[in-house]
C-alpha cells in the first residue's frame, strides 16, 4: 500500500505555548488560523486529541465568545461515525478552548494536490461517508454552513467531516454577525448569495460540489475573484465533466439552483450506499444504522495511508508478579465476577474461583485439567480453606508461568517488553479458529460480568488476534465523554481476563497455542485505538510476592468504586461494624482512641483479584504508630475474614477471600499499605 509522507503534521511547541489545557498535556502544534491555534494534546491514558485554543484578542470580544459558546453547544449535539467528535471544551475559560478526537490523514484538497482525483469505489465511499456525516448533522437540527475540502479529512477508514465554526441550528438561532457572509466562495449556495438563507439544502449544494471536486479534481464553479465565482454559482451550470455516470445525475440534482430540487442528505445517503453496495457483496439498506454504513465505506476505501508517528506516550506495562506494597502505577481495577480464592500455592499455580452466569457453563479450556486434592465437605465457616469440597465449581487452576519446563513452546516472545506497535491493532483479525473463538468468548464473558457489578457493562470489549505479533488484543470504546477512570477500569478488567485465558491455553497446549502476549486498547475513532496496557501470561496474572498475595493501589482504587452488588453492600456494612466494634472493645482496655462513625473507615471489593480492601482517611492520626497499625491489621483480619468466609460458605457466587489494609499517612497525604493476606479460617 502506498504511504504518504507525514509532512510534519505535528510541529514542535513554540515559546509561550501552554503545557496543559484542561485535562490535556500539550506536546506540539497541529496548525493555526484566524480564530486560534490547534495544539496536539494527550490525556493521561494516551488519547491523542486536537485542542483548539482561541486567540487572546478574540477571547476579549464578547460577541466572539458568544459564537464560540454556541459552537460548543452545537458540536456537543452531533454524533456520527463519519464525524470527528468533540471531546471536551471550556468556553468560559480566560482563553476558551475545545478538544476533538485527533484523526490522522490529509484534507481532501491536500490529497487531490498530491494524488489527483478519487475514483472507483473510493469515490463512491467518499460520497457515502460525507453524505452520512451531513445526514447526522441535520438529524441533530444543525446546519453546517461551511462544507468545503479543507473541512474533510481522508482518514485510513474513510472521510471524516469536521469544523462547526459557523454552524447554527435549523430553528434559526445564531450568533453570526449581522450582514456578514458566512462560508467560503465556491461552496456557498445560490440562495445564500441572494438572500442570506442558510438551511440544510445549502449544505447539500456544497456536498454536491464537494463530490464533483473529489471525482474530477476541478472546482465545479471555477476559481478566481469571489464575485466571479458567486456569479457562476448563481447563473451558470457546474463543470461535472469526468464524473462517473452513476454519480453524475445525483450530483447534478444536489447542485441545482433551486433548494427544493435538491435531495435531502438522508436521501443522498441512500442513493450513494446503493451505488457503493453494487460494488461489493455486502448489502446495506438505505435505512441502515450509520455505523454499518461507515463499515461499508471502510471496506471500499482505498487511498494512500499517511505515516502517523506515535506521539510520546508509552502504554502501561503490567508486571503483576513484581507488585510491591507501595505500588506506583495507580490503575483502577474492576468490581465483578472473575473471582479468585487462593489456597496454598501449589507448583507455581494459584487457585482461581470464577463466577459464571447460572445459565452459561464455564467455557471449555478454562480449567487446566488438574483436580484439587480430595477433601471432606464442610459448612463450618471456621473450617480451613483446604477443607473446602474439591468439587466446588469456583475452583480453577491458573498457572503463574504455564511454559515452565516446555522445551519448544509455540509462543516465542516470553520476556519481550516491546511496546505494542499501532499496526498490531490495525492488522489484527477477528477470531478464526475454534480455539480463538473459545478464548475470545471466555474473555468477553469475564469482562462483562466484572463490569456489570459496577453498572459499567455498557463498555463492551472486542477481542481480536495478531498472529504475527503473537498477541491477543482487547479493545473498548469509543464512549463519548467517558471519565478517564472508566478507561482504567476497562484496562484492569481486560488485563485479568486476557491473562488468565491465555495462561490456561498455554498450559494446555504449549506447543500449538501461539498467543502469550496481550494488549489492551481504547478506541478513539474508527482508525485509532491507543494501547493503554500490555503484558504476558507468562509473567503471572496476580499480585504475588514470594508466592503470597499482596494488595496494591490498583485494587484499592477499584474498591473505591461504588458497588451495585447487594451481597457486597451487605457484607461490607456488616464487616465495617464488626471491625469497629472489635477495635473499640480492644482499645477500651488500653485507653486508646475509639473509632467513631465519622472516622473514615471504608471497605470495598476488588474481584479482579477477589479481595476486600479496608482503608482509613482518619484525620486524627490514631494509626501512625507501628503498634496501632499492627493492631488494626489484626482486627481487620479476624473480623473481616469471618464475614468473608461466612458469605463464601453461604453464597455459591461469592468469591472474596483476600484482604488488605491501608492507612492515611498525614505526612505524604497518601494511603500506605499496612498488611494483606488470604483468609484461611
C-alpha positions, 0 to 999 in steps of 0.5 A: 500500500502506498504511504504518504509522507507525514509532512510534519503534521505535528510541529514542535511547541513554540515559546509561550505555548501552554503545557496543559489545557484542561485535562490535556498535556500539550506536546506540539502544534497541529496548525493555526488560523484566524480564530486560534491555534490547534495544539496536539494534546494527550490525556493521561491514558494516551488519547491523542486529541486536537485542542483548539485554543482561541486567540487572546484578542478574540477571547476579549470580544464578547460577541466572539465568545458568544459564537464560540459558546454556541459552537460548543453547544452545537458540536456537543449535539452531533454524533456520527461515525463519519464525524470527528467528535468533540471531546471536551471544551471550556468556553468560559475559560480566560482563553476558551478552548475545545478538544476533538478526537485527533484523526490522522490523514490529509484534507481532501484538497491536500490529497487531490494536490498530491494524488489527483482525483478519487475514483472507483469505489473510493469515490463512491465511499467518499460520497457515502461517508460525507453524505452520512456525516451531513445526514447526522448533522441535520438529524441533530437540527444543525446546519453546517454552513461551511462544507468545503475540502479543507473541512474533510479529512481522508482518514485510513477508514474513510472521510471524516467531516469536521469544523462547526465554526459557523454552524447554527441550528435549523430553528434559526438561532445564531450568533453570526454577525449581522450582514456578514457572509458566512462560508467560503466562495465556491461552496456557498449556495445560490440562495445564500448569495441572494438572500442570506438563507442558510438551511440544510439544502445549502449544505447539500449544494456544497456536498454536491460540489464537494463530490464533483471536486473529489471525482474530477479534481476541478472546482465545479464553479471555477476559481478566481475573484469571489464575485466571479465565482458567486456569479457562476454559482448563481447563473451558470451550470457546474463543470461535472465533466469526468464524473462517473455516470452513476454519480453524475445525475445525483450530483447534478440534482444536489447542485441545482439552483433551486433548494427544493430540487435538491435531495435531502442528505438522508436521501443522498445517503441512500442513493450513494450506499446503493451505488457503493453496495453494487460494488461489493457483496455486502448489502446495506439498506438505505435505512441502515444504522450509520455505523454499518454504513461507515463499515461499508465505506471502510471496506471500499476505501482505498487511498494512500495511508499517511505515516502517523508517528506515535506521539510520546506516550508509552502504554502501561506495562503490567508486571503483576508478579513484581507488585510491591506494597507501595505500588506506583502505577495507580490503575483502577481495577474492576468490581465483578465476577472473575473471582479468585480464592487462593489456597496454598500455592501449589507448583507455581499455580494459584487457585482461581474461583470464577463466577459464571452466569447460572445459565452459561457453563464455564467455557471449555479450556478454562480449567487446566485439567488438574483436580484439587486434592480430595477433601471432606465437605464442610459448612463450618465457616471456621473450617480451613480453606483446604477443607473446602469440597474439591468439587466446588465449581469456583475452583480453577487452576491458573498457572503463574508461568504455564511454559515452565519446563516446555522445551519448544513452546509455540509462543516465542516472545516470553520476556519481550517488553516491546511496546505494542506497535499501532499496526498490531491493532490495525492488522489484527483479525477477528477470531478464526479458529475454534480455539480463538473463538473459545478464548475470545468468548471466555474473555468477553464473558469475564469482562462483562460480568466484572463490569456489570457489578459496577453498572459499567457493562455498557463498555463492551470489549472486542477481542481480536488476534495478531498472529504475527505479533503473537498477541491477543488484543482487547479493545473498548470504546469509543464512549463519548465523554467517558471519565478517564477512570472508566478507561482504567477500569476497562484496562484492569478488567481486560488485563485479568481476563486476557491473562488468565485465558491465555495462561490456561491455553498455554498450559494446555497446549504449549506447543500449538497455542501461539498467543502469550502476549496481550494488549489492551486498547481504547478506541478513539475513532474508527482508525485509532485505538491507543494501547493503554496496557500490555503484558504476558501470561507468562509473567503471572496474572496476580499480585504475588510476592514470594508466592503470597498475595499482596494488595496494591493501589490498583485494587484499592482504587477499584474498591473505591468504586461504588458497588451495585452488588447487594451481597457486597453492600451487605457484607461490607456494612456488616464487616465495617461494624464488626471491625469497629466494634472489635477495635473499640472493645480492644482499645477500651482496655488500653485507653486508646482512641475509639473509632467513631462513625465519622472516622473514615473507615471504608471497605470495598471489593476488588474481584479482579483479584477477589479481595476486600480492601479496608482503608482509613482517611482518619484525620486524627492520626490514631494509626501512625504508630507501628503498634496501632497499625499492627493492631488494626491489621489484626482486627481487620483480619479476624473480623473481616475474614469471618464475614468473608468466609461466612458469605463464601460458605453461604453464597455459591457466587461469592468469591472474596477471600483476600484482604488488605489494609491501608492507612492515611499517612498525614505526612505524604497525604497518601494511603500506605499499605499496612498488611494483606493476606488470604483468609484461611479460617 
